[in-house]
Each structure stands twice: as structure tokens, then as C-alpha cells.
Amino acid sequence: MKRILLSLFLLLAVASCAPSGQNASKNPDVVVSIPPYVFLVQEIAGDTLTVASALGEFFDPHNGEVKPSQMKMVQNATLFIGVGESYEQKLVNAILSSANKVKILEMDQRVPLLSLSQDTRFVDPCSSLKYPKVETKDLHFWLSPSHLVLQVNVLVEALSELKPEYKTFYEDNGKVLIEQIQALNDLLKQQLLPYEGKAIMISHAALGYFCHDYHLTQIAIECEGKSPLPKDVEKTLALAKKEEVICAFTAPQFDNKGAELIAKDLGVPIYSFNPLAEDILTTLETLGNAIAR
């Protein structure tokens, strides 16, 4: 009996030490800046590599601080994928100061960018901001099906360079993912067609690319971490009434009081969504359903 128990113990000990999926490696092969890219990389690469996000789903990109543990994570990776946000500079500096040769993929350098003035109507405190000649770019390009297709191709290329032996596998998975994105895009076009020219209100200007894709207007209440003052509410209400607002969106990372107050005064529904949620396709589908509800 003792021999049987000892054998079972040894089997369990060996099993617990064996690699299994994403937990096989202490240090991920690929580190991404934000969670949506975990989903994209996993869909393309499957179990051929490990991937983790340096920042969590509830990180505030304007007021949050990058931790030493997050900097250490990127130093031990093989590839870092960023989106160009200012907080990433600490992560990039950590990579550059490391002895490890970590490749850096800057997605904002690989896709066409919209400026904030192109895709967003700002109310105070941002309506009075004077942008420089090179206008501030909107970096929320993962929240756009058309931009996602471009990014999948970029990711397939980068991952194939990382692990050339899986190039065909990555290309095949990339094609499947693109088909899913295009199917979702077709659905959203049909779903949102009756709302073209109308507006959505949002606490943080995260949906500029989404609105650009489907011919909606984004009215942002907060900009670069700054919330509107009480005196600005009347201006906001006047603008929102002119633009025929359908609904309002809040996000867990940001101050939503202004958006909630104005939405209640307008009598429009308020929905919460997380722009940093990992499953980006579900996020986009949820947005479409909320607007068309």
C-alpha cells in the first residue's frame, strides 16, 4: 500500500513540473502593452509561444504608473508589442537598458493614424486645447475592425520572424482571424447603418476609430485624464443636443461622473465598456449591440 501511495506521489510530482500551455514558461516570449493584443497573438500563435500583457485591463494610461515588475517582464521577453502611448517609454527604456536583445514592434508605426481633431468632438477641458502643427494622434486603433485586419498581418509577420518554423501555421491562423474580423465588420456595418451621422457620448475618447469606421460622431467628455468642470456641463448639453446623441459609454479606468450626469440630463442610456478588455472581438460586438439597442 505504501509503495502504491509513493508511486502516485511521484507521478503527481512529475505532472506538476511538466509544461502546460501558457503556464509552461515563467517569462513570456511575447509581452504586449495592453490586453487586447494578448487575444490577437494567442489567436495567431496558439500554444507555440507564451504571451502576457505588461498592463492590466483596468490600467489608467494617463494617471497609472508602470511598476518595476512590469519593466522586468519586458526585459525578459523576446518581443515587445506597443501601441505608442507615453507610459510605454518606461518599458522601452527598460528594454534598452537590458543586456537581453528584445525586439520592439511599435504598432502605431505600422498603421495609418487619425488625429484627435479628425475623429472626436471635444468639450471642455479639451475644446480649448491648441494642438501643435503635427496634431495629436489617436492611439486607440485596436478598437476598429478595419485597423485590426492590418494589424493581424503585421503580427503574423512579426511572429513568423520570431519563430520561422511556424510561419505557415501563423499565416493560416491569421487568415482565419481576419475572416472573423471581416464578418464582424459586415455585421456592424449593417447594424449601425440606420445610425449614420448620429453621435455617441463617451467619458474618454476611445472610440474615434470605431466611429470613423461606421460614420458616427464621438463626443468626448474627458481628455488626457482631465474631467470637465461643472461650468462646462451646460456647453456640453448644448453640443450633445445638436449632435443627436444615441447613448453614452463609460469606462472603468476613467472618471465617468461628467458623462453620467450629462447622459441622465439628456435621457439617453448609459453603457459601460472596457477598451482594454482582452477579447477585442467581443468588445466590438458589444459596442454595436449597445448602440443599436
WOPE-V841713 format. One record per backbone hydrogen bond with DSSP energy under -1.0 kcal/mol. NH is the residue of the N-H (numbers start at 1). CO is the residue of the C=O. If there is no record, write none. Layout:
{{NH & CO} {NH & CO}}
This chain:
{{5 & 1} {6 & 2} {7 & 3} {8 & 4} {9 & 5} {10 & 6} {11 & 7} {12 & 8} {13 & 9} {14 & 10} {15 & 11} {16 & 12} {23 & 20} {24 & 21} {30 & 50} {31 & 79} {32 & 52} {33 & 81} {37 & 34} {38 & 35} {39 & 35} {40 & 36} {41 & 37} {42 & 38} {43 & 39} {44 & 40} {45 & 41} {46 & 42} {48 & 45} {52 & 30} {54 & 32} {55 & 33} {59 & 56} {64 & 60} {71 & 67} {72 & 68} {73 & 69} {74 & 70} {75 & 71} {76 & 72} {78 & 29} {79 & 29} {80 & 103} {81 & 31} {82 & 105} {88 & 85} {89 & 86} {92 & 88} {93 & 89} {94 & 90} {95 & 91} {96 & 92} {97 & 93} {98 & 95} {102 & 100} {103 & 78} {105 & 80} {107 & 82} {109 & 106} {110 & 107} {116 & 136} {118 & 115} {119 & 115} {120 & 116} {121 & 218} {123 & 220} {126 & 123} {129 & 126} {135 & 133} {138 & 114} {143 & 140} {148 & 144} {149 & 145} {150 & 146} {151 & 147} {152 & 148} {153 & 149} {154 & 150} {155 & 151} {156 & 152} {157 & 153} {158 & 154} {159 & 155} {160 & 156} {161 & 157} {162 & 158} {163 & 159} {166 & 163} {167 & 164} {170 & 166} {171 & 167} {172 & 168} {173 & 169} {174 & 170} {175 & 171} {176 & 172} {177 & 173} {178 & 174} {179 & 175} {180 & 176} {181 & 177} {182 & 178} {183 & 179} {184 & 180} {185 & 181} {186 & 182} {187 & 183} {188 & 184} {189 & 185} {190 & 186} {191 & 187} {192 & 188} {195 & 192} {196 & 193} {197 & 215} {198 & 195} {199 & 244} {200 & 217} {201 & 247} {202 & 219} {203 & 249} {206 & 204} {211 & 207} {212 & 208} {213 & 209} {214 & 210} {216 & 211} {217 & 198} {219 & 200} {220 & 121} {221 & 202} {222 & 203} {223 & 226} {226 & 223} {232 & 229} {233 & 230} {236 & 232} {237 & 233} {238 & 234} {239 & 235} {240 & 236} {241 & 237} {242 & 238} {243 & 239} {246 & 199} {248 & 269} {249 & 201} {250 & 271} {254 & 251} {260 & 256} {261 & 257} {262 & 258} {263 & 259} {264 & 260} {265 & 261} {266 & 262} {267 & 263} {268 & 263} {271 & 248} {273 & 250} {277 & 274} {280 & 278} {283 & 279} {284 & 280} {285 & 281} {286 & 282} {287 & 283} {288 & 284} {289 & 285} {290 & 286} {291 & 287} {292 & 288}}
